[in-house]
Amino acid sequence: MNLVGKERTEPVLVFHRVGQEYFLAQIWAGGGPTGRALPPSPLEKELAQSGAAPSLAAVRVALHR
């Protein structure tokens, strides 16, 4: 999932799923095309190298104001 350059109106968290584990990969605050990418953790790299199939999951975040 590539959200780079796309206008985001709502906050979104993007996770990498490797095997049965989820790792936070991107944070999008909403209100613009700017987000933050996080580097893979040592465990995420280890699981990926062991042959676990990676996938992505995006979660919309509801903010209560």
PyMOL Python script that loads the backbone (N, CA, C, O; Angstrom):
from pymol import cmd

cmd.read_pdbstr("""\
ATOM      1  N   MET A   1       0.863  -1.181   0.000  1.00  0.00           N
ATOM      2  CA  MET A   1       0.000   0.000   0.000  1.00  0.00           C
ATOM      3  C   MET A   1       0.895   1.224   0.000  1.00  0.00           C
ATOM      4  O   MET A   1       1.767   1.371   0.856  1.00  0.00           O
ATOM      5  N   ASN A   2       0.675   2.085  -0.948  1.00  0.00           N
ATOM      6  CA  ASN A   2       1.473   3.293  -1.054  1.00  0.00           C
ATOM      7  C   ASN A   2       0.541   4.492  -0.956  1.00  0.00           C
ATOM      8  O   ASN A   2      -0.239   4.755  -1.871  1.00  0.00           O
ATOM      9  N   LEU A   3       0.622   5.205   0.137  1.00  0.00           N
ATOM     10  CA  LEU A   3      -0.213   6.384   0.339  1.00  0.00           C
ATOM     11  C   LEU A   3       0.542   7.666   0.041  1.00  0.00           C
ATOM     12  O   LEU A   3      -0.014   8.754   0.191  1.00  0.00           O
ATOM     13  N   VAL A   4       1.796   7.564  -0.378  1.00  0.00           N
ATOM     14  CA  VAL A   4       2.630   8.730  -0.629  1.00  0.00           C
ATOM     15  C   VAL A   4       2.017   9.579  -1.731  1.00  0.00           C
ATOM     16  O   VAL A   4       1.641   9.071  -2.787  1.00  0.00           O
ATOM     17  N   GLY A   5       1.919  10.886  -1.472  1.00  0.00           N
ATOM     18  CA  GLY A   5       1.412  11.831  -2.447  1.00  0.00           C
ATOM     19  C   GLY A   5      -0.100  11.888  -2.547  1.00  0.00           C
ATOM     20  O   GLY A   5      -0.639  12.679  -3.321  1.00  0.00           O
ATOM     21  N   LYS A   6      -0.788  11.068  -1.784  1.00  0.00           N
ATOM     22  CA  LYS A   6      -2.251  11.074  -1.823  1.00  0.00           C
ATOM     23  C   LYS A   6      -2.783  11.889  -0.651  1.00  0.00           C
ATOM     24  O   LYS A   6      -2.327  11.734   0.482  1.00  0.00           O
ATOM     25  N   GLU A   7      -3.728  12.736  -0.926  1.00  0.00           N
ATOM     26  CA  GLU A   7      -4.338  13.566   0.120  1.00  0.00           C
ATOM     27  C   GLU A   7      -5.125  12.669   1.077  1.00  0.00           C
ATOM     28  O   GLU A   7      -6.010  11.928   0.649  1.00  0.00           O
ATOM     29  N   ARG A   8      -4.810  12.736   2.350  1.00  0.00           N
ATOM     30  CA  ARG A   8      -5.497  11.941   3.368  1.00  0.00           C
ATOM     31  C   ARG A   8      -6.369  12.882   4.190  1.00  0.00           C
ATOM     32  O   ARG A   8      -5.876  13.877   4.721  1.00  0.00           O
ATOM     33  N   THR A   9      -7.647  12.582   4.298  1.00  0.00           N
ATOM     34  CA  THR A   9      -8.531  13.411   5.111  1.00  0.00           C
ATOM     35  C   THR A   9      -8.706  12.835   6.504  1.00  0.00           C
ATOM     36  O   THR A   9      -9.076  13.556   7.430  1.00  0.00           O
ATOM     37  N   GLU A  10      -8.443  11.541   6.665  1.00  0.00           N
ATOM     38  CA  GLU A  10      -8.570  10.913   7.974  1.00  0.00           C
ATOM     39  C   GLU A  10      -7.231  10.269   8.362  1.00  0.00           C
ATOM     40  O   GLU A  10      -6.433   9.919   7.492  1.00  0.00           O
ATOM     41  N   PRO A  11      -6.993  10.116   9.656  1.00  0.00           N
ATOM     42  CA  PRO A  11      -5.765   9.448  10.094  1.00  0.00           C
ATOM     43  C   PRO A  11      -5.797   7.969   9.714  1.00  0.00           C
ATOM     44  O   PRO A  11      -6.847   7.327   9.759  1.00  0.00           O
ATOM     45  N   VAL A  12      -4.634   7.439   9.338  1.00  0.00           N
ATOM     46  CA  VAL A  12      -4.516   6.031   8.968  1.00  0.00           C
ATOM     47  C   VAL A  12      -3.208   5.481   9.536  1.00  0.00           C
ATOM     48  O   VAL A  12      -2.172   6.144   9.487  1.00  0.00           O
ATOM     49  N   LEU A  13      -3.267   4.268  10.073  1.00  0.00           N
ATOM     50  CA  LEU A  13      -2.075   3.528  10.466  1.00  0.00           C
ATOM     51  C   LEU A  13      -1.930   2.371   9.489  1.00  0.00           C
ATOM     52  O   LEU A  13      -2.903   1.675   9.197  1.00  0.00           O
ATOM     53  N   VAL A  14      -0.714   2.161   8.981  1.00  0.00           N
ATOM     54  CA  VAL A  14      -0.447   1.065   8.055  1.00  0.00           C
ATOM     55  C   VAL A  14       0.497   0.089   8.744  1.00  0.00           C
ATOM     56  O   VAL A  14       1.546   0.475   9.258  1.00  0.00           O
ATOM     57  N   PHE A  15       0.109  -1.169   8.745  1.00  0.00           N
ATOM     58  CA  PHE A  15       0.906  -2.219   9.378  1.00  0.00           C
ATOM     59  C   PHE A  15       1.399  -3.200   8.332  1.00  0.00           C
ATOM     60  O   PHE A  15       0.701  -3.486   7.359  1.00  0.00           O
ATOM     61  N   HIS A  16       2.613  -3.720   8.535  1.00  0.00           N
ATOM     62  CA  HIS A  16       3.102  -4.872   7.780  1.00  0.00           C
ATOM     63  C   HIS A  16       2.721  -6.095   8.600  1.00  0.00           C
ATOM     64  O   HIS A  16       2.933  -6.130   9.812  1.00  0.00           O
ATOM     65  N   ARG A  17       2.168  -7.082   7.943  1.00  0.00           N
ATOM     66  CA  ARG A  17       1.890  -8.358   8.602  1.00  0.00           C
ATOM     67  C   ARG A  17       2.895  -9.361   8.061  1.00  0.00           C
ATOM     68  O   ARG A  17       2.971  -9.591   6.854  1.00  0.00           O
ATOM     69  N   VAL A  18       3.660  -9.951   8.960  1.00  0.00           N
ATOM     70  CA  VAL A  18       4.641 -10.965   8.580  1.00  0.00           C
ATOM     71  C   VAL A  18       4.334 -12.197   9.417  1.00  0.00           C
ATOM     72  O   VAL A  18       4.496 -12.183  10.637  1.00  0.00           O
ATOM     73  N   GLY A  19       3.891 -13.262   8.758  1.00  0.00           N
ATOM     74  CA  GLY A  19       3.428 -14.429   9.502  1.00  0.00           C
ATOM     75  C   GLY A  19       2.185 -14.044  10.284  1.00  0.00           C
ATOM     76  O   GLY A  19       1.211 -13.568   9.700  1.00  0.00           O
ATOM     77  N   GLN A  20       2.202 -14.243  11.585  1.00  0.00           N
ATOM     78  CA  GLN A  20       1.072 -13.892  12.439  1.00  0.00           C
ATOM     79  C   GLN A  20       1.311 -12.601  13.229  1.00  0.00           C
ATOM     80  O   GLN A  20       0.512 -12.254  14.099  1.00  0.00           O
ATOM     81  N   GLU A  21       2.396 -11.893  12.936  1.00  0.00           N
ATOM     82  CA  GLU A  21       2.760 -10.676  13.664  1.00  0.00           C
ATOM     83  C   GLU A  21       2.464  -9.434  12.826  1.00  0.00           C
ATOM     84  O   GLU A  21       2.581  -9.466  11.601  1.00  0.00           O
ATOM     85  N   TYR A  22       2.082  -8.347  13.485  1.00  0.00           N
ATOM     86  CA  TYR A  22       1.832  -7.059  12.832  1.00  0.00           C
ATOM     87  C   TYR A  22       2.860  -6.049  13.315  1.00  0.00           C
ATOM     88  O   TYR A  22       3.180  -5.991  14.503  1.00  0.00           O
ATOM     89  N   PHE A  23       3.378  -5.249  12.378  1.00  0.00           N
ATOM     90  CA  PHE A  23       4.392  -4.246  12.678  1.00  0.00           C
ATOM     91  C   PHE A  23       3.949  -2.904  12.103  1.00  0.00           C
ATOM     92  O   PHE A  23       3.615  -2.812  10.921  1.00  0.00           O
ATOM     93  N   LEU A  24       3.945  -1.862  12.937  1.00  0.00           N
ATOM     94  CA  LEU A  24       3.569  -0.531  12.482  1.00  0.00           C
ATOM     95  C   LEU A  24       4.593  -0.054  11.453  1.00  0.00           C
ATOM     96  O   LEU A  24       5.793  -0.032  11.726  1.00  0.00           O
ATOM     97  N   ALA A  25       4.105   0.333  10.254  1.00  0.00           N
ATOM     98  CA  ALA A  25       4.998   0.711   9.166  1.00  0.00           C
ATOM     99  C   ALA A  25       4.849   2.176   8.752  1.00  0.00           C
ATOM    100  O   ALA A  25       5.836   2.815   8.389  1.00  0.00           O
ATOM    101  N   GLN A  26       3.614   2.720   8.801  1.00  0.00           N
ATOM    102  CA  GLN A  26       3.384   4.104   8.384  1.00  0.00           C
ATOM    103  C   GLN A  26       2.333   4.743   9.288  1.00  0.00           C
ATOM    104  O   GLN A  26       1.423   4.079   9.785  1.00  0.00           O
ATOM    105  N   ILE A  27       2.488   6.063   9.487  1.00  0.00           N
ATOM    106  CA  ILE A  27       1.533   6.853  10.270  1.00  0.00           C
ATOM    107  C   ILE A  27       1.119   8.046   9.417  1.00  0.00           C
ATOM    108  O   ILE A  27       1.961   8.832   8.983  1.00  0.00           O
ATOM    109  N   TRP A  28      -0.193   8.176   9.180  1.00  0.00           N
ATOM    110  CA  TRP A  28      -0.746   9.292   8.408  1.00  0.00           C
ATOM    111  C   TRP A  28      -1.712  10.042   9.316  1.00  0.00           C
ATOM    112  O   TRP A  28      -2.719   9.484   9.753  1.00  0.00           O
ATOM    113  N   ALA A  29      -1.406  11.309   9.601  1.00  0.00           N
ATOM    114  CA  ALA A  29      -2.227  12.089  10.530  1.00  0.00           C
ATOM    115  C   ALA A  29      -3.521  12.573   9.891  1.00  0.00           C
ATOM    116  O   ALA A  29      -4.474  12.884  10.605  1.00  0.00           O
ATOM    117  N   GLY A  30      -3.578  12.643   8.572  1.00  0.00           N
ATOM    118  CA  GLY A  30      -4.756  13.165   7.880  1.00  0.00           C
ATOM    119  C   GLY A  30      -4.588  14.655   7.634  1.00  0.00           C
ATOM    120  O   GLY A  30      -3.724  15.302   8.225  1.00  0.00           O
ATOM    121  N   GLY A  31      -5.417  15.186   6.761  1.00  0.00           N
ATOM    122  CA  GLY A  31      -5.351  16.606   6.452  1.00  0.00           C
ATOM    123  C   GLY A  31      -4.247  16.986   5.494  1.00  0.00           C
ATOM    124  O   GLY A  31      -3.932  18.169   5.364  1.00  0.00           O
ATOM    125  N   GLY A  32      -3.645  16.013   4.812  1.00  0.00           N
ATOM    126  CA  GLY A  32      -2.591  16.333   3.860  1.00  0.00           C
ATOM    127  C   GLY A  32      -1.941  15.096   3.298  1.00  0.00           C
ATOM    128  O   GLY A  32      -2.294  13.978   3.673  1.00  0.00           O
ATOM    129  N   PRO A  33      -0.981  15.286   2.388  1.00  0.00           N
ATOM    130  CA  PRO A  33      -0.321  14.158   1.749  1.00  0.00           C
ATOM    131  C   PRO A  33       0.935  13.679   2.474  1.00  0.00           C
ATOM    132  O   PRO A  33       1.692  12.880   1.924  1.00  0.00           O
ATOM    133  N   THR A  34       1.169  14.152   3.698  1.00  0.00           N
ATOM    134  CA  THR A  34       2.404  13.834   4.411  1.00  0.00           C
ATOM    135  C   THR A  34       2.165  12.795   5.491  1.00  0.00           C
ATOM    136  O   THR A  34       1.249  12.930   6.303  1.00  0.00           O
ATOM    137  N   GLY A  35       2.990  11.763   5.499  1.00  0.00           N
ATOM    138  CA  GLY A  35       2.944  10.728   6.522  1.00  0.00           C
ATOM    139  C   GLY A  35       4.354  10.396   6.962  1.00  0.00           C
ATOM    140  O   GLY A  35       5.324  10.989   6.489  1.00  0.00           O
ATOM    141  N   ARG A  36       4.457   9.451   7.864  1.00  0.00           N
ATOM    142  CA  ARG A  36       5.762   9.013   8.363  1.00  0.00           C
ATOM    143  C   ARG A  36       5.897   7.513   8.160  1.00  0.00           C
ATOM    144  O   ARG A  36       4.976   6.752   8.455  1.00  0.00           O
ATOM    145  N   ALA A  37       7.051   7.095   7.655  1.00  0.00           N
ATOM    146  CA  ALA A  37       7.354   5.681   7.504  1.00  0.00           C
ATOM    147  C   ALA A  37       8.314   5.275   8.618  1.00  0.00           C
ATOM    148  O   ALA A  37       9.231   6.019   8.964  1.00  0.00           O
ATOM    149  N   LEU A  38       8.094   4.104   9.166  1.00  0.00           N
ATOM    150  CA  LEU A  38       8.956   3.576  10.219  1.00  0.00           C
ATOM    151  C   LEU A  38       9.816   2.458   9.638  1.00  0.00           C
ATOM    152  O   LEU A  38       9.343   1.676   8.813  1.00  0.00           O
ATOM    153  N   PRO A  39      11.077   2.379  10.065  1.00  0.00           N
ATOM    154  CA  PRO A  39      11.934   1.309   9.553  1.00  0.00           C
ATOM    155  C   PRO A  39      11.508  -0.045  10.139  1.00  0.00           C
ATOM    156  O   PRO A  39      10.950  -0.093  11.235  1.00  0.00           O
ATOM    157  N   PRO A  40      11.763  -1.130   9.427  1.00  0.00           N
ATOM    158  CA  PRO A  40      11.436  -2.454   9.956  1.00  0.00           C
ATOM    159  C   PRO A  40      12.239  -2.746  11.224  1.00  0.00           C
ATOM    160  O   PRO A  40      13.412  -2.390  11.327  1.00  0.00           O
ATOM    161  N   SER A  41      11.595  -3.392  12.173  1.00  0.00           N
ATOM    162  CA  SER A  41      12.280  -3.777  13.408  1.00  0.00           C
ATOM    163  C   SER A  41      13.148  -5.009  13.141  1.00  0.00           C
ATOM    164  O   SER A  41      12.968  -5.688  12.130  1.00  0.00           O
ATOM    165  N   PRO A  42      14.078  -5.295  14.035  1.00  0.00           N
ATOM    166  CA  PRO A  42      14.884  -6.509  13.866  1.00  0.00           C
ATOM    167  C   PRO A  42      14.021  -7.779  13.786  1.00  0.00           C
ATOM    168  O   PRO A  42      14.327  -8.675  13.000  1.00  0.00           O
ATOM    169  N   LEU A  43      12.960  -7.869  14.578  1.00  0.00           N
ATOM    170  CA  LEU A  43      12.096  -9.050  14.536  1.00  0.00           C
ATOM    171  C   LEU A  43      11.366  -9.139  13.200  1.00  0.00           C
ATOM    172  O   LEU A  43      11.237 -10.226  12.638  1.00  0.00           O
ATOM    173  N   GLU A  44      10.889  -8.008  12.689  1.00  0.00           N
ATOM    174  CA  GLU A  44      10.216  -8.013  11.388  1.00  0.00           C
ATOM    175  C   GLU A  44      11.170  -8.504  10.295  1.00  0.00           C
ATOM    176  O   GLU A  44      10.785  -9.317   9.455  1.00  0.00           O
ATOM    177  N   LYS A  45      12.404  -8.018  10.306  1.00  0.00           N
ATOM    178  CA  LYS A  45      13.395  -8.458   9.329  1.00  0.00           C
ATOM    179  C   LYS A  45      13.678  -9.954   9.457  1.00  0.00           C
ATOM    180  O   LYS A  45      13.783 -10.667   8.460  1.00  0.00           O
ATOM    181  N   GLU A  46      13.798 -10.411  10.691  1.00  0.00           N
ATOM    182  CA  GLU A  46      14.081 -11.828  10.945  1.00  0.00           C
ATOM    183  C   GLU A  46      12.957 -12.724  10.422  1.00  0.00           C
ATOM    184  O   GLU A  46      13.213 -13.743   9.782  1.00  0.00           O
ATOM    185  N   LEU A  47      11.716 -12.336  10.698  1.00  0.00           N
ATOM    186  CA  LEU A  47      10.579 -13.129  10.236  1.00  0.00           C
ATOM    187  C   LEU A  47      10.493 -13.131   8.712  1.00  0.00           C
ATOM    188  O   LEU A  47      10.200 -14.161   8.105  1.00  0.00           O
ATOM    189  N   ALA A  48      10.750 -11.975   8.094  1.00  0.00           N
ATOM    190  CA  ALA A  48      10.707 -11.889   6.640  1.00  0.00           C
ATOM    191  C   ALA A  48      11.790 -12.762   6.007  1.00  0.00           C
ATOM    192  O   ALA A  48      11.552 -13.399   4.980  1.00  0.00           O
ATOM    193  N   GLN A  49      12.965 -12.795   6.607  1.00  0.00           N
ATOM    194  CA  GLN A  49      14.060 -13.603   6.083  1.00  0.00           C
ATOM    195  C   GLN A  49      13.805 -15.096   6.270  1.00  0.00           C
ATOM    196  O   GLN A  49      14.358 -15.921   5.542  1.00  0.00           O
ATOM    197  N   SER A  50      12.959 -15.444   7.258  1.00  0.00           N
ATOM    198  CA  SER A  50      12.675 -16.860   7.506  1.00  0.00           C
ATOM    199  C   SER A  50      11.655 -17.423   6.519  1.00  0.00           C
ATOM    200  O   SER A  50      11.342 -18.613   6.555  1.00  0.00           O
ATOM    201  N   GLY A  51      11.131 -16.553   5.625  1.00  0.00           N
ATOM    202  CA  GLY A  51      10.220 -17.018   4.600  1.00  0.00           C
ATOM    203  C   GLY A  51       8.757 -16.756   4.879  1.00  0.00           C
ATOM    204  O   GLY A  51       7.907 -17.174   4.093  1.00  0.00           O
ATOM    205  N   ALA A  52       8.426 -16.073   5.980  1.00  0.00           N
ATOM    206  CA  ALA A  52       7.028 -15.735   6.266  1.00  0.00           C
ATOM    207  C   ALA A  52       6.532 -14.753   5.216  1.00  0.00           C
ATOM    208  O   ALA A  52       7.233 -13.798   4.882  1.00  0.00           O
ATOM    209  N   ALA A  53       5.345 -14.975   4.699  1.00  0.00           N
ATOM    210  CA  ALA A  53       4.797 -14.129   3.630  1.00  0.00           C
ATOM    211  C   ALA A  53       4.334 -12.788   4.183  1.00  0.00           C
ATOM    212  O   ALA A  53       3.468 -12.760   5.057  1.00  0.00           O
ATOM    213  N   PRO A  54       4.889 -11.662   3.696  1.00  0.00           N
ATOM    214  CA  PRO A  54       4.461 -10.339   4.171  1.00  0.00           C
ATOM    215  C   PRO A  54       3.183  -9.879   3.466  1.00  0.00           C
ATOM    216  O   PRO A  54       2.928 -10.244   2.318  1.00  0.00           O
ATOM    217  N   SER A  55       2.394  -9.080   4.162  1.00  0.00           N
ATOM    218  CA  SER A  55       1.223  -8.432   3.579  1.00  0.00           C
ATOM    219  C   SER A  55       1.015  -7.108   4.301  1.00  0.00           C
ATOM    220  O   SER A  55       1.723  -6.812   5.263  1.00  0.00           O
ATOM    221  N   LEU A  56       0.053  -6.309   3.851  1.00  0.00           N
ATOM    222  CA  LEU A  56      -0.216  -4.994   4.446  1.00  0.00           C
ATOM    223  C   LEU A  56      -1.629  -4.937   4.981  1.00  0.00           C
ATOM    224  O   LEU A  56      -2.531  -5.599   4.469  1.00  0.00           O
ATOM    225  N   ALA A  57      -1.812  -4.133   6.023  1.00  0.00           N
ATOM    226  CA  ALA A  57      -3.148  -3.853   6.561  1.00  0.00           C
ATOM    227  C   ALA A  57      -3.195  -2.390   6.935  1.00  0.00           C
ATOM    228  O   ALA A  57      -2.294  -1.895   7.613  1.00  0.00           O
ATOM    229  N   ALA A  58      -4.248  -1.676   6.498  1.00  0.00           N
ATOM    230  CA  ALA A  58      -4.427  -0.266   6.845  1.00  0.00           C
ATOM    231  C   ALA A  58      -5.608  -0.165   7.804  1.00  0.00           C
ATOM    232  O   ALA A  58      -6.631  -0.825   7.620  1.00  0.00           O
ATOM    233  N   VAL A  59      -5.454   0.663   8.822  1.00  0.00           N
ATOM    234  CA  VAL A  59      -6.490   0.839   9.831  1.00  0.00           C
ATOM    235  C   VAL A  59      -6.815   2.324   9.920  1.00  0.00           C
ATOM    236  O   VAL A  59      -5.930   3.141  10.171  1.00  0.00           O
ATOM    237  N   ARG A  60      -8.078   2.674   9.715  1.00  0.00           N
ATOM    238  CA  ARG A  60      -8.493   4.068   9.917  1.00  0.00           C
ATOM    239  C   ARG A  60      -8.567   4.306  11.413  1.00  0.00           C
ATOM    240  O   ARG A  60      -8.972   3.434  12.181  1.00  0.00           O
ATOM    241  N   VAL A  61      -8.170   5.500  11.808  1.00  0.00           N
ATOM    242  CA  VAL A  61      -8.139   5.845  13.216  1.00  0.00           C
ATOM    243  C   VAL A  61      -9.256   6.848  13.498  1.00  0.00           C
ATOM    244  O   VAL A  61      -9.349   7.882  12.837  1.00  0.00           O
ATOM    245  N   ALA A  62     -10.097   6.540  14.473  1.00  0.00           N
ATOM    246  CA  ALA A  62     -11.167   7.463  14.873  1.00  0.00           C
ATOM    247  C   ALA A  62     -10.667   8.302  16.035  1.00  0.00           C
ATOM    248  O   ALA A  62     -10.281   7.766  17.073  1.00  0.00           O
ATOM    249  N   LEU A  63     -10.674   9.605  15.863  1.00  0.00           N
ATOM    250  CA  LEU A  63     -10.244  10.516  16.918  1.00  0.00           C
ATOM    251  C   LEU A  63     -11.474  11.119  17.586  1.00  0.00           C
ATOM    252  O   LEU A  63     -12.373  11.621  16.911  1.00  0.00           O
ATOM    253  N   HIS A  64     -11.508  11.067  18.890  1.00  0.00           N
ATOM    254  CA  HIS A  64     -12.601  11.677  19.639  1.00  0.00           C
ATOM    255  C   HIS A  64     -12.146  13.032  20.127  1.00  0.00           C
ATOM    256  O   HIS A  64     -11.139  13.149  20.826  1.00  0.00           O
ATOM    257  N   ARG A  65     -12.877  14.033  19.764  1.00  0.00           N
ATOM    258  CA  ARG A  65     -12.471  15.398  20.140  1.00  0.00           C
ATOM    259  C   ARG A  65     -13.474  16.003  21.078  1.00  0.00           C
ATOM    260  O   ARG A  65     -13.309  17.145  21.506  1.00  0.00           O
TER     261      ARG A  65
END
""", "prot")
cmd.dss("prot")
cmd.show_as("cartoon", "prot")
cmd.util.cbc("prot")
cmd.orient("prot")
